[in-house]
Amino acid sequence: MTKRLSLILGEGDQLTLEPFIRPGTGQHQVLQQWATEHGVGAVNSEAAAIRVLLQAGAEALAEEVLDAGYAELAQVYGGAGEREERRTARDRYVARAEATV
């Protein structure tokens, strides 16, 4: 499903985005590398840069949510064997999540 949204960017937002949009900057190169590694495609427009930044940010936050959830589980289940099971389960979940991105 595709959805077109209007987005009003303040001056601060524009200044934050500008280095990611401008080819040749370190930020643009890193964003392009991230996009390539995640199969997103080229970052060749403002819209593409914003989409990739949105995906990267959402993925980073999802990782933080997982880490917080696993930290909570670690407090409840603190055994060494259980710790290895949790790590294995987390790794499987991350692999499935990355396969869908």
N, C-alpha and C positions, 0 to 999 in steps of 0.2 A: 504494500500500500504506500502510495506517495502522497505527501501532504505539503502544500505550500503555505508558509507562514510569513507574515510581515514581522520584521524585527527592527525595532528602533534602537540604535546604538548611540549612547552618549559619547562625549569626547574621550572620556577615559577608556571606554570600551574600544573605541576606534584605535586609540594609541596602543592598547594592549594587543589588539589583533594585527596591527600593521606589520610588525616584523615577521609574523607567521605567513602573511600574504605575499610579501615582497620577495621574489626569487633572489637568491644569492646571500640571504642572511642565514646565520646559523640556525635560527628558529625555524625558518622555512625548510632548511635541509633536514633537520631532525623530524619535523612534521611529515615531510615527504617519506623519510625512511620509515617512520612508524606506519604510515598509510600503506606503504609497499609490504612491510612485514605482516600486516593484518589484512592484506588483500583488498584494500579499499580503493586503490587506484591513484591516479595523478592528482596532485594538489595544484591545479592550474587556474583557479579562479577564487574570488572571495568566498563564494558559496561553498566550493569544495573545501577550502581551508576551514571554514566554520563547521561544516559537517564532520570533518576529521577531528577537529578540536573537541567537538561535542562527544564523539565516540570515545576519544582518548580519555576525556574527563569522566565520562560515565563508567568506563572500564576501571579507571583508577579508584573511583568511589565504590564501585562494586567490590573491588579487592579489599578496601578498607572495611566494608560491611562484613565480608567473609572473615577477615582477620579478627574483628570485634566479636563475631559469633563464635569463632573457634577459641578465642581467649576466654569467653564466658564458659564454653564447654570444658576448657582445660581446668577451670576452677572447680567445676562439678566433678569431673573425672580426671584425677590427677595421676593415675598409675602410668608407669613407663610403657607397658604393653598397649594400654589404651591410647597413649600419646602417639605411638607409631600407627595405630589404626586410624586415628583422626587425621594424621598427616597423609596417609594413603587415600583416605576418603576425600580429603580436600584436594589432593592432586588430581584425583579422578574427576571431581567436579570442575576444577579449573580447566582441565583438558577438554571436557565436554563444552564448557562455556566458550572457550577459545575456538573450538571447532565450529560454533554457530555464528561467530563474529565475522 
